[in-house]
Amino acid sequence: MPATPLLALHQAANAEFIEETGWQIPASYGDAVAEHLACRESAILVDLSHRGFLRFSGPDTEEFLHRMLSNRVKELKPGEGAYNTFLTRQGKFISDLYMYKSETFVVASVAPGMADTLAEEIDKFIIMDQVEVANETENSFCFGFFGPESQEIIAKAGMGEPSPEEHGHMTSGNIMIARELWTGENGYLLVGHRENADSVWRALSDAGANPAGIAAFESLTLEAGVPLFGKDMTSAVNPMQAGLEEKAIDFEKGCYIGQEVIAKIKYLGQVNRGLMGLKVSGDITPGPGAAVHSDEKNIGSITRAAYCPTVDAVLAFSYLPRAQMEPGTEVRVACRGGDAKATVESLPIYRNDSEAIE
């Protein structure tokens, strides 16, 4: 079983663990609510080393990936990045990926458990192109660092000045630091070789970062309206249904796999259902797959849900029919002991409005 390079450190800190995609990772350090709120008030450091990490290299890399993916690649300059999707010819997800361009290669951070799948699917299209794909997940660490004090703490830790652009990135020594706003706050993704994981974690912790587990990351991304691949996005849906039209699709870039289907949805119709937030009454959290009802009809199911401390409510995601996508629509969610009332919410439900994350 693969393990985070910081397993011993987390165990020494009395972390509570869960297993995700075969990895043992910290769920919390004893108080997930406090960890969530620390992100809103200062900054948290989350071990996301179970995320996949791919490196694309070779003289045809940018041109090849530009033909494969839904967002721009070819025009990226070193230090720039983009959120992207790789789709089937039917426009459904194979994977999403956060892509970063350097001087000599392109790297991608992908959802837990997806690195092998994405590498294998992309490799099917490499015929005459000079492109190599390397899965470096088990040789790497990946930390999420989020909160209003994150930039200040990175500087205090001696790691330099991160890029001000979303998906923009820089290197500090051998560590890539990319700006990602996954929690609704300023934030960064830090990726490097696993032998450096301990020193980076300790440097940020000594500079003021608060350790947090995946439970806080889940509730923070729910509030921020950020769907997670493998949980909120699967091969059953397309990026338009997941609300990624403005984030991951460039309608001017030309052809890519699945482009015809996505263009038809954009210019000739609308999604028949889309990802929406739900604010669930009461204090019971529905599980993944819990049914959503309207007028006694089953209209969808919960992808994930959690108690979210910033808004002091249980929030959930669900793909709902167009007729029920209007914010304020009342539905019911199957919970233990009976149905709970819920209100449809537009996404994001929470986002820090400071100029720092514009």
C-alpha positions as a Markdown table, in Angstrom:
| # | Residue | x | y | z |
|---|---|---|---|---|
| 1 | Met | 0.0 | 0.0 | 0.0 |
| 2 | Pro | 1.5 | 3.4 | -1.0 |
| 3 | Ala | 1.9 | 5.8 | 1.9 |
| 4 | Thr | 2.5 | 9.5 | 2.4 |
| 5 | Pro | 6.2 | 10.2 | 3.2 |
| 6 | Leu | 5.0 | 11.9 | 6.4 |
| 7 | Leu | 3.2 | 8.9 | 7.8 |
| 8 | Ala | 5.4 | 8.7 | 10.9 |
| 9 | Leu | 5.1 | 12.4 | 11.5 |
| 10 | His | 1.3 | 12.3 | 11.3 |
| 11 | Gln | 1.2 | 9.3 | 13.7 |
| 12 | Ala | 3.4 | 11.1 | 16.2 |
| 13 | Ala | 0.9 | 14.0 | 16.0 |
| 14 | Asn | -1.9 | 11.6 | 16.9 |
| 15 | Ala | -3.7 | 12.1 | 13.6 |
| 16 | Glu | -6.8 | 10.1 | 12.9 |
| 17 | Phe | -6.5 | 8.3 | 9.6 |
| 18 | Ile | -8.8 | 7.2 | 6.8 |
| 19 | Glu | -8.0 | 5.3 | 3.6 |
| 20 | Glu | -8.6 | 6.9 | 0.2 |
| 21 | Thr | -7.7 | 5.1 | -3.1 |
| 22 | Gly | -5.5 | 2.8 | -1.1 |
| 23 | Trp | -3.6 | 5.5 | 0.7 |
| 24 | Gln | -3.7 | 6.0 | 4.5 |
| 25 | Ile | -4.0 | 9.8 | 5.0 |
| 26 | Pro | -4.9 | 12.0 | 8.0 |
| 27 | Ala | -8.6 | 12.6 | 8.4 |
| 28 | Ser | -8.0 | 15.1 | 11.2 |
| 29 | Tyr | -5.7 | 15.8 | 14.1 |
| 30 | Gly | -8.6 | 15.6 | 16.6 |
| 31 | Asp | -10.8 | 18.6 | 15.8 |
| 32 | Ala | -11.9 | 18.9 | 12.1 |
| 33 | Val | -14.1 | 21.9 | 12.9 |
| 34 | Ala | -11.2 | 23.8 | 14.4 |
| 35 | Glu | -9.0 | 22.8 | 11.4 |
| 36 | His | -11.7 | 24.1 | 9.0 |
| 37 | Leu | -12.0 | 27.4 | 10.8 |
| 38 | Ala | -8.2 | 27.8 | 11.0 |
| 39 | Cys | -8.2 | 28.0 | 7.2 |
| 40 | Arg | -10.7 | 30.9 | 7.3 |
| 41 | Glu | -8.7 | 32.7 | 10.0 |
| 42 | Ser | -5.0 | 31.9 | 9.3 |
| 43 | Ala | -3.7 | 29.0 | 7.2 |
| 44 | Ile | -3.8 | 25.2 | 7.1 |
| 45 | Leu | -1.4 | 22.6 | 5.8 |
| 46 | Val | -3.0 | 19.5 | 4.3 |
| 47 | Asp | -1.1 | 16.4 | 3.2 |
| 48 | Leu | -2.5 | 15.6 | -0.2 |
| 49 | Ser | 0.3 | 13.2 | -1.3 |
| 50 | His | -2.3 | 10.7 | -2.5 |
| 51 | Arg | -3.0 | 13.0 | -5.4 |
| 52 | Gly | -1.4 | 11.9 | -8.7 |
| 53 | Phe | 1.5 | 13.7 | -10.3 |
| 54 | Leu | 2.4 | 13.2 | -14.0 |
| 55 | Arg | 5.3 | 14.7 | -16.0 |
| 56 | Phe | 5.0 | 15.2 | -19.8 |
| 57 | Ser | 8.2 | 15.8 | -21.8 |
| 58 | Gly | 9.4 | 15.7 | -25.3 |
| 59 | Pro | 9.5 | 18.2 | -28.2 |
| 60 | Asp | 5.8 | 17.7 | -29.2 |
| 61 | Thr | 4.4 | 17.9 | -25.6 |
| 62 | Glu | 2.6 | 21.2 | -25.8 |
| 63 | Glu | 1.1 | 20.7 | -29.3 |
| 64 | Phe | 0.0 | 17.1 | -28.4 |
| 65 | Leu | -1.7 | 18.1 | -25.1 |
| 66 | His | -3.3 | 21.1 | -26.8 |
| 67 | Arg | -5.1 | 18.6 | -29.2 |
| 68 | Met | -6.1 | 16.3 | -26.4 |
| 69 | Leu | -7.4 | 18.6 | -23.7 |
| 70 | Ser | -10.4 | 21.0 | -23.3 |
| 71 | Asn | -8.4 | 24.1 | -22.2 |
| 72 | Arg | -5.4 | 25.9 | -23.7 |
| 73 | Val | -1.9 | 24.4 | -23.4 |
| 74 | Lys | 0.1 | 25.5 | -26.4 |
| 75 | Glu | -0.1 | 29.2 | -25.4 |
| 76 | Leu | 1.1 | 28.7 | -21.8 |
| 77 | Lys | 4.3 | 30.4 | -20.9 |
| 78 | Pro | 6.7 | 28.9 | -18.3 |
| 79 | Gly | 5.3 | 29.7 | -14.9 |
| 80 | Glu | 1.7 | 29.7 | -16.1 |
| 81 | Gly | -0.8 | 26.9 | -15.6 |
| 82 | Ala | -4.4 | 26.0 | -16.5 |
| 83 | Tyr | -7.2 | 23.8 | -15.2 |
| 84 | Asn | -8.0 | 21.2 | -17.8 |
| 85 | Thr | -10.1 | 18.1 | -18.6 |
| 86 | Phe | -9.5 | 15.0 | -20.7 |
| 87 | Leu | -12.7 | 13.7 | -22.1 |
| 88 | Thr | -14.1 | 10.8 | -24.1 |
| 89 | Arg | -15.4 | 11.3 | -27.6 |
| 90 | Gln | -18.8 | 11.6 | -26.0 |
| 91 | Gly | -17.7 | 14.5 | -24.0 |
| 92 | Lys | -17.7 | 12.6 | -20.6 |
| 93 | Phe | -14.9 | 12.8 | -18.1 |
| 94 | Ile | -11.8 | 10.6 | -18.1 |
| 95 | Ser | -10.1 | 13.0 | -15.7 |
| 96 | Asp | -9.6 | 16.5 | -14.7 |
| 97 | Leu | -6.0 | 17.9 | -14.2 |
| 98 | Tyr | -4.3 | 21.0 | -13.0 |
| 99 | Met | -1.5 | 21.6 | -15.5 |
| 100 | Tyr | 1.7 | 23.6 | -15.0 |
| 101 | Lys | 4.2 | 24.6 | -17.7 |
| 102 | Ser | 7.9 | 24.9 | -17.1 |
| 103 | Glu | 10.8 | 25.7 | -19.5 |
| 104 | Thr | 11.3 | 22.1 | -20.5 |
| 105 | Phe | 8.2 | 20.0 | -19.5 |
| 106 | Val | 4.6 | 20.1 | -18.4 |
| 107 | Val | 3.4 | 18.6 | -15.1 |
| 108 | Ala | -0.1 | 17.8 | -14.0 |
| 109 | Ser | -1.7 | 17.2 | -10.6 |
| 110 | Val | -4.6 | 14.8 | -10.8 |
| 111 | Ala | -7.2 | 13.4 | -8.5 |
| 112 | Pro | -6.2 | 10.5 | -6.1 |
| 113 | Gly | -6.1 | 7.2 | -8.0 |
| 114 | Met | -6.2 | 8.8 | -11.4 |
| 115 | Ala | -2.6 | 9.0 | -12.4 |
| 116 | Asp | -2.3 | 5.5 | -13.9 |
| 117 | Thr | -5.6 | 5.8 | -15.7 |
| 118 | Leu | -4.9 | 9.2 | -17.2 |
| 119 | Ala | -1.4 | 8.2 | -18.3 |
| 120 | Glu | -2.7 | 5.0 | -19.9 |
| 121 | Glu | -5.6 | 6.8 | -21.7 |
| 122 | Ile | -3.4 | 9.6 | -23.0 |
| 123 | Asp | -0.7 | 7.1 | -24.1 |
| 124 | Lys | -3.2 | 5.5 | -26.5 |
| 125 | Phe | -3.0 | 8.7 | -28.6 |
| 126 | Ile | 0.7 | 9.0 | -28.7 |
| 127 | Ile | 1.6 | 7.5 | -32.1 |
| 128 | Met | 4.0 | 9.7 | -34.1 |
| 129 | Asp | 4.3 | 12.5 | -31.5 |
| 130 | Gln | 7.5 | 12.7 | -29.4 |
| 131 | Val | 5.9 | 12.8 | -26.0 |
| 132 | Glu | 6.8 | 10.8 | -22.9 |
| 133 | Val | 4.5 | 10.5 | -19.8 |
| 134 | Ala | 6.0 | 9.6 | -16.4 |
| 135 | Asn | 3.9 | 8.8 | -13.3 |
| 136 | Glu | 5.9 | 10.3 | -10.4 |
| 137 | Thr | 3.2 | 10.0 | -7.8 |
| 138 | Glu | 5.0 | 7.6 | -5.5 |
| 139 | Asn | 8.2 | 9.6 | -5.8 |
| 140 | Ser | 6.6 | 12.9 | -4.8 |
| 141 | Phe | 4.8 | 14.7 | -2.0 |
| 142 | Cys | 1.9 | 17.1 | -2.4 |
| 143 | Phe | 0.7 | 19.6 | 0.2 |
| 144 | Gly | -2.3 | 21.9 | 0.1 |
| 145 | Phe | -1.6 | 25.2 | 1.9 |
| 146 | Phe | -4.7 | 27.4 | 2.2 |
| 147 | Gly | -5.8 | 30.5 | 4.1 |
| 148 | Pro | -5.5 | 34.3 | 4.3 |
| 149 | Glu | -2.0 | 34.1 | 5.9 |
| 150 | Ser | -0.7 | 31.5 | 3.4 |
| 151 | Gln | 1.4 | 33.9 | 1.3 |
| 152 | Glu | 2.8 | 35.6 | 4.4 |
| 153 | Ile | 3.8 | 32.2 | 5.9 |
| 154 | Ile | 5.5 | 31.0 | 2.7 |
| 155 | Ala | 7.6 | 34.2 | 2.7 |
| 156 | Lys | 8.4 | 33.8 | 6.4 |
| 157 | Ala | 9.5 | 30.2 | 5.8 |
| 158 | Gly | 12.0 | 31.5 | 3.3 |
| 159 | Met | 10.3 | 30.0 | 0.2 |
| 160 | Gly | 10.1 | 33.2 | -1.8 |
| 161 | Glu | 7.2 | 35.0 | -3.4 |
| 162 | Pro | 4.6 | 32.8 | -5.0 |
| 163 | Ser | 2.9 | 33.7 | -8.3 |
| 164 | Pro | -0.1 | 36.1 | -8.0 |
| 165 | Glu | -2.0 | 34.3 | -10.8 |
| 166 | Glu | -4.4 | 31.4 | -10.3 |
| 167 | His | -2.5 | 28.3 | -11.5 |
| 168 | Gly | 0.6 | 30.3 | -11.8 |
| 169 | His | 3.6 | 28.7 | -10.3 |
| 170 | Met | 7.3 | 29.2 | -9.3 |
| 171 | Thr | 10.0 | 27.0 | -7.8 |
| 172 | Ser | 11.7 | 27.4 | -4.4 |
| 173 | Gly | 14.7 | 25.1 | -4.5 |
| 174 | Asn | 13.2 | 21.9 | -6.0 |
| 175 | Ile | 9.7 | 22.6 | -4.7 |
| 176 | Met | 6.9 | 23.8 | -7.1 |
| 177 | Ile | 4.5 | 26.2 | -5.5 |
| 178 | Ala | 1.3 | 26.8 | -7.6 |
| 179 | Arg | -1.5 | 29.1 | -6.6 |
| 180 | Glu | -4.8 | 27.3 | -6.3 |
| 181 | Leu | -7.9 | 28.7 | -4.6 |
| 182 | Trp | -9.7 | 25.4 | -3.8 |
| 183 | Thr | -11.0 | 26.4 | -0.4 |
| 184 | Gly | -12.4 | 29.9 | -1.3 |
| 185 | Glu | -9.3 | 31.4 | 0.3 |
| 186 | Asn | -5.9 | 32.3 | -1.0 |
| 187 | Gly | -3.9 | 29.1 | -1.3 |
| 188 | Tyr | -1.2 | 27.0 | -2.9 |
| 189 | Leu | -0.2 | 23.5 | -4.0 |
| 190 | Leu | 3.3 | 22.5 | -3.1 |
| 191 | Val | 4.8 | 19.5 | -4.9 |
| 192 | Gly | 8.4 | 18.1 | -4.7 |
| 193 | His | 10.4 | 15.0 | -4.3 |
| 194 | Arg | 9.3 | 12.9 | -1.3 |
| 195 | Glu | 12.7 | 13.1 | 0.4 |
| 196 | Asn | 12.0 | 16.9 | 0.9 |
| 197 | Ala | 8.5 | 16.4 | 2.4 |
| 198 | Asp | 9.6 | 16.5 | 6.1 |
| 199 | Ser | 11.7 | 19.6 | 5.8 |
| 200 | Val | 9.0 | 21.5 | 3.9 |
| 201 | Trp | 6.2 | 20.5 | 6.3 |
| 202 | Arg | 8.3 | 21.5 | 9.3 |
| 203 | Ala | 9.4 | 24.8 | 7.8 |
| 204 | Leu | 5.8 | 25.9 | 7.1 |
| 205 | Ser | 4.6 | 24.6 | 10.5 |
| 206 | Asp | 7.4 | 26.5 | 12.3 |
| 207 | Ala | 6.3 | 29.7 | 10.3 |
| 208 | Gly | 2.7 | 29.4 | 11.5 |
| 209 | Ala | 0.9 | 26.8 | 9.4 |
| 210 | Asn | -1.8 | 24.7 | 11.2 |
| 211 | Pro | -1.9 | 21.0 | 10.3 |
| 212 | Ala | -5.3 | 19.9 | 9.0 |
| 213 | Gly | -6.7 | 16.6 | 7.7 |
| 214 | Ile | -8.9 | 15.6 | 4.7 |
| 215 | Ala | -12.1 | 16.1 | 6.6 |
| 216 | Ala | -11.5 | 19.9 | 6.8 |
| 217 | Phe | -10.4 | 19.9 | 3.1 |
| 218 | Glu | -13.7 | 18.2 | 2.2 |
| 219 | Ser | -15.9 | 20.7 | 4.1 |
| 220 | Leu | -13.9 | 23.7 | 2.9 |
| 221 | Thr | -14.2 | 22.7 | -0.8 |
| 222 | Leu | -17.9 | 22.1 | -0.3 |
| 223 | Glu | -18.3 | 25.7 | 1.0 |
| 224 | Ala | -16.2 | 27.0 | -1.9 |
| 225 | Gly | -18.2 | 25.1 | -4.5 |
| 226 | Val | -15.2 | 23.1 | -5.8 |
| 227 | Pro | -16.1 | 19.7 | -7.1 |
| 228 | Leu | -13.6 | 16.9 | -6.5 |
| 229 | Phe | -13.0 | 14.3 | -9.2 |
| 230 | Gly | -13.9 | 10.8 | -8.2 |
| 231 | Lys | -16.5 | 12.1 | -5.8 |
| 232 | Asp | -18.4 | 14.9 | -7.5 |
| 233 | Met | -17.2 | 14.3 | -11.0 |
| 234 | Thr | -17.1 | 10.9 | -12.6 |
| 235 | Ser | -17.2 | 9.3 | -16.1 |
| 236 | Ala | -21.0 | 9.6 | -15.9 |
| 237 | Val | -21.0 | 13.4 | -16.4 |
| 238 | Asn | -19.5 | 16.0 | -18.6 |
| 239 | Pro | -17.7 | 19.2 | -17.5 |
| 240 | Met | -20.6 | 21.4 | -18.5 |
| 241 | Gln | -22.8 | 19.6 | -16.1 |
| 242 | Ala | -20.1 | 20.0 | -13.4 |
| 243 | Gly | -20.1 | 23.8 | -13.9 |
| 244 | Leu | -16.6 | 24.0 | -15.4 |
| 245 | Glu | -17.5 | 26.0 | -18.5 |
| 246 | Glu | -15.6 | 29.0 | -17.5 |
| 247 | Lys | -12.8 | 27.2 | -15.6 |
| 248 | Ala | -11.7 | 24.4 | -17.8 |
| 249 | Ile | -13.0 | 24.9 | -21.3 |
| 250 | Asp | -11.6 | 27.2 | -24.0 |
| 251 | Phe | -14.2 | 27.5 | -26.8 |
| 252 | Glu | -11.7 | 29.3 | -29.1 |
| 253 | Lys | -8.8 | 26.9 | -29.0 |
| 254 | Gly | -9.8 | 24.5 | -31.7 |
| 255 | Cys | -10.5 | 20.8 | -31.8 |
| 256 | Tyr | -9.9 | 18.4 | -28.9 |
| 257 | Ile | -11.3 | 15.0 | -27.9 |
| 258 | Gly | -15.0 | 15.5 | -27.1 |
| 259 | Gln | -15.1 | 19.1 | -28.4 |
| 260 | Glu | -18.1 | 18.6 | -30.7 |
| 261 | Val | -20.3 | 17.4 | -27.9 |
| 262 | Ile | -19.2 | 20.2 | -25.6 |
| 263 | Ala | -19.7 | 22.8 | -28.3 |
| 264 | Lys | -23.3 | 21.6 | -29.0 |
| 265 | Ile | -24.2 | 21.9 | -25.4 |
| 266 | Lys | -22.8 | 25.4 | -25.4 |
| 267 | Tyr | -24.3 | 26.7 | -28.6 |
| 268 | Leu | -27.3 | 24.5 | -29.4 |
| 269 | Gly | -28.8 | 23.6 | -26.0 |
| 270 | Gln | -28.3 | 23.5 | -22.3 |
| 271 | Val | -27.4 | 20.8 | -19.7 |
| 272 | Asn | -30.3 | 18.6 | -18.7 |
| 273 | Arg | -29.0 | 18.6 | -15.2 |
| 274 | Gly | -26.2 | 20.3 | -13.4 |
| 275 | Leu | -24.2 | 20.3 | -10.2 |
| 276 | Met | -25.7 | 22.4 | -7.4 |
| 277 | Gly | -25.2 | 23.0 | -3.7 |
| 278 | Leu | -27.8 | 21.9 | -1.1 |
| 279 | Lys | -28.1 | 23.4 | 2.4 |
| 280 | Val | -29.6 | 20.6 | 4.4 |
| 281 | Ser | -31.8 | 21.3 | 7.5 |
| 282 | Gly | -30.9 | 19.6 | 10.8 |
| 283 | Asp | -27.6 | 18.1 | 11.9 |
| 284 | Ile | -27.6 | 14.8 | 10.1 |
| 285 | Thr | -25.2 | 14.5 | 7.2 |
| 286 | Pro | -26.5 | 12.4 | 4.3 |
| 287 | Gly | -24.2 | 9.8 | 2.9 |
| 288 | Pro | -23.0 | 9.6 | -0.7 |
| 289 | Gly | -25.7 | 8.3 | -2.9 |
| 290 | Ala | -28.5 | 9.5 | -0.7 |
| 291 | Ala | -31.7 | 10.2 | -2.7 |
| 292 | Val | -32.9 | 13.8 | -3.4 |
| 293 | His | -36.7 | 14.1 | -3.9 |
| 294 | Ser | -39.0 | 16.7 | -5.3 |
| 295 | Asp | -42.8 | 16.3 | -5.2 |
| 296 | Glu | -42.3 | 12.6 | -4.2 |
| 297 | Lys | -40.1 | 12.0 | -7.3 |
| 298 | Asn | -36.4 | 10.9 | -7.1 |
| 299 | Ile | -34.6 | 13.7 | -8.9 |
| 300 | Gly | -30.9 | 13.0 | -8.0 |
| 301 | Ser | -28.5 | 11.8 | -5.4 |
| 302 | Ile | -25.9 | 13.3 | -3.1 |
| 303 | Thr | -22.3 | 13.1 | -4.3 |
| 304 | Arg | -20.8 | 14.2 | -0.9 |
| 305 | Ala | -21.9 | 16.1 | 2.1 |
| 306 | Ala | -20.4 | 17.5 | 5.3 |
| 307 | Tyr | -21.1 | 19.8 | 8.2 |
| 308 | Cys | -19.5 | 23.1 | 7.2 |
| 309 | Pro | -18.6 | 25.3 | 10.1 |
| 310 | Thr | -18.2 | 28.7 | 8.3 |
| 311 | Val | -21.9 | 28.6 | 7.3 |
| 312 | Asp | -22.9 | 26.5 | 10.3 |
| 313 | Ala | -24.9 | 24.1 | 8.2 |
| 314 | Val | -24.7 | 20.7 | 6.5 |
| 315 | Leu | -23.9 | 21.3 | 2.8 |
| 316 | Ala | -24.0 | 18.8 | 0.0 |
| 317 | Phe | -23.5 | 18.6 | -3.8 |
| 318 | Ser | -26.0 | 17.0 | -6.2 |
| 319 | Tyr | -26.7 | 16.9 | -9.9 |
| 320 | Leu | -30.3 | 18.2 | -10.3 |
| 321 | Pro | -32.6 | 18.5 | -13.3 |
| 322 | Arg | -32.8 | 21.9 | -14.9 |
| 323 | Ala | -36.3 | 22.5 | -13.4 |
| 324 | Gln | -34.9 | 22.2 | -9.9 |
| 325 | Met | -31.6 | 24.1 | -10.4 |
| 326 | Glu | -33.1 | 27.5 | -9.4 |
| 327 | Pro | -31.5 | 28.7 | -6.2 |
| 328 | Gly | -34.0 | 28.7 | -3.4 |
| 329 | Thr | -35.9 | 25.6 | -4.7 |
| 330 | Glu | -36.9 | 23.3 | -1.8 |
| 331 | Val | -36.2 | 19.6 | -2.0 |
| 332 | Arg | -35.9 | 16.7 | 0.4 |
| 333 | Val | -32.9 | 14.5 | 1.1 |
| 334 | Ala | -33.0 | 11.0 | 2.4 |
| 335 | Cys | -31.2 | 10.9 | 5.8 |
| 336 | Arg | -31.0 | 8.4 | 8.6 |
| 337 | Gly | -34.4 | 8.4 | 10.3 |
| 338 | Gly | -36.3 | 10.1 | 7.5 |
| 339 | Asp | -36.1 | 12.8 | 4.9 |
| 340 | Ala | -34.6 | 16.2 | 5.7 |
| 341 | Lys | -35.6 | 19.5 | 4.0 |
| 342 | Ala | -33.0 | 21.1 | 1.8 |
| 343 | Thr | -32.6 | 24.3 | -0.2 |
| 344 | Val | -30.9 | 24.5 | -3.5 |
| 345 | Glu | -27.9 | 26.9 | -3.4 |
| 346 | Ser | -25.8 | 28.4 | -6.2 |
| 347 | Leu | -22.1 | 27.8 | -6.1 |
| 348 | Pro | -19.9 | 28.8 | -4.5 |
| 349 | Ile | -21.7 | 29.0 | -1.2 |
| 350 | Tyr | -18.7 | 30.7 | 0.4 |
| 351 | Arg | -15.8 | 32.7 | -1.1 |
| 352 | Asn | -13.5 | 35.2 | 0.6 |
| 353 | Asp | -14.2 | 38.5 | -1.2 |
| 354 | Ser | -10.8 | 40.0 | -0.4 |
| 355 | Glu | -8.7 | 41.4 | -3.3 |
| 356 | Ala | -6.1 | 38.8 | -2.5 |
| 357 | Ile | -8.0 | 36.1 | -4.3 |
| 358 | Glu | -9.5 | 38.0 | -7.2 |
